[in-house]
Amino acid sequence: MNADISSSRSTRDWQAADAAHFLHPFTDFQSLARKGARIITRGENVYLWDSDGHRIFDAMSGLWCVNVGYGQQALIDAAARQMQQLPFYNAFFQTATPPAIQLAELLAEVTPPQFQHVFFSGSGSEGNDTVVRMVRRYWDLLGQPERQVIVSRKNAYHGSTMAGASLGGMAAMHAQGGLPIPGIVHIEQPHWYQVGREMTPEAFGVHAAGWLEEKLLELGPEKVAAFIGEPVQGAGGVIVPPDSYWPEIQRICDKYGVLLVSDEVICGFGRTGHWFGCERFGSRPDLMTFAKGVTSGYVPLGGVMVGERIAKVLIEQGGEFEHGYTYSGHPVACVVGVENIRLIQQLKLVERVRDETGPRLAKLYASLRDHPLVGHAETCGLMGAIQLVKDKSDGTLFPSELEVGMVCRGHCFGNGLIMRAVGDRMIVAPPLVTTAEQIDELGRLIAMCLDKTWADVKANGWV
Ligand SMILES: *Cc1c(COP(=O)(O)O)cnc(C)c1O
């Protein structure tokens, strides 16, 4: 009992077995096999340990999900208890389990008032598959079956299933597997630093939202079912839209009767200093996808909050909705979700991010703007992005083949920090339990890694 399997084999031994059998997600298999994966064996609070005993500050919360930090006993105990009592039962056979019902009730409480119903999935990608099925079904039921098209954005991330990757706007993903599927189109992202700097952020936000209206008019609004977006684009590089963007998107969706879908897989459950990103940015979505932070990643769970406008039609006119997953409402996942939300409430994590740690991270990032490598640094709640540039004065980027972001990421890894590189944008999303002192610790680590990267850049003659 309780034998720690991680210490039963050496790092090299784990790496060899990993390379021999495990195809990792979003990975160049051959190149990883050559290097050997880093084997993570333990977590506590905001820290991880690898199989060589190195401590690492996990400033990515696993993969944007471990919001309450590692080792929260309430979540662990709840899962163990539920596994003993009833590890699984489905919700297909006109049956339900108490954890699924409780979580549905609690989600209705913490989400904006238009949300009283939830459809559970096992992940964020599956949640977005549900969104596609549901919005098209909704318009069918209303006698407007021609409303099929879903508008999304370039460089968006909505998951990796056929529908998720199609909704997403990642060119490299579309290039593999014949994507996007029909009926999904993309507009430009609201990336002020990259394309909008000749305007004020406020003016650019309105301008960028206008691309949605242009697209609707080009397609014919009567053919468009929905618009989907992340409040802040996460995997795309923590791209924070100007405050004027979402209210204008809302106005355009309202004007043409198009449904608004907020993909809250990252922004939900406190990440922005509000319960949901749509509340931070002032939109009123008809559907919200969630996953990641709903269980703080302790077990997989996702779903879609279904606004009353849609729920009413599906319930009163829909008949059977021919869609669902074996794990829709999985009792162990749901019980962890319930405990996780209660913990967020008890620890007042949303308020802490809004009033204390979010502003502290913002101040830290404002000070990083003076660094010679940093063209731009911005935050939203507990998310941050640092744009590395060749020339601060005009924002000229490094040639992408230099992979300066990867150089920086290497220094982070080597110095006990997980900070992710999206091209030359360095991003963080630390756990929401991160304390003010730990934000300062993060600041020291980031500054050190930027300095080391700058030293490399100069030594290589890249500036
Ligand atoms: C991670 C993510 C997804 C996909 O979630 P999975 O659980 O990996 O399927 C969808 N949308 C956003 C915004 C995400 O960040």
The ligand as an SDF file (V2000), in Angstrom:
LIG
                    3D

 15 15  0  0  0  0  0  0  0  0999 V2000
   -7.4120   23.6150  -22.7990 C   0  0  0  0  0  0  0  0  0  0  0  0
   -8.4770   24.3190  -23.5300 C   0  0  0  0  0  0  0  0  0  0  0  0
   -9.4830   23.6090  -24.2160 C   0  0  0  0  0  0  0  0  0  0  0  0
   -9.4480   22.1200  -24.3540 C   0  0  0  0  0  0  0  0  0  0  0  0
   -9.6130   21.4470  -23.1570 O   0  0  0  0  0  0  0  0  0  0  0  0
   -9.1620   19.9120  -23.0640 P   0  0  0  0  0  0  0  0  0  0  0  0
   -9.6000   19.5250  -21.6860 O   0  0  0  0  0  0  0  0  0  0  0  0
   -7.6810   19.8770  -23.2760 O   0  0  0  0  0  0  0  0  0  0  0  0
   -9.8820   19.1720  -24.1100 O   0  0  0  0  0  0  0  0  0  0  0  0
  -10.5130   24.3200  -24.7790 C   0  0  0  0  0  0  0  0  0  0  0  0
  -10.5590   25.6520  -24.7090 N   0  0  0  0  0  0  0  0  0  0  0  0
   -9.6090   26.3640  -24.0770 C   0  0  0  0  0  0  0  0  0  0  0  0
   -9.7330   27.8520  -24.0060 C   0  0  0  0  0  0  0  0  0  0  0  0
   -8.5230   25.7250  -23.4930 C   0  0  0  0  0  0  0  0  0  0  0  0
   -7.5590   26.4250  -22.9150 O   0  0  0  0  0  0  0  0  0  0  0  0
  1  2  1  0
  2  3  1  0
  2 14  2  0
  3  4  1  0
  3 10  2  0
  4  5  1  0
  5  6  1  0
  6  7  2  0
  6  8  1  0
  6  9  1  0
 10 11  1  0
 11 12  2  0
 12 13  1  0
 12 14  1  0
 14 15  1  0
M  END
$$$$
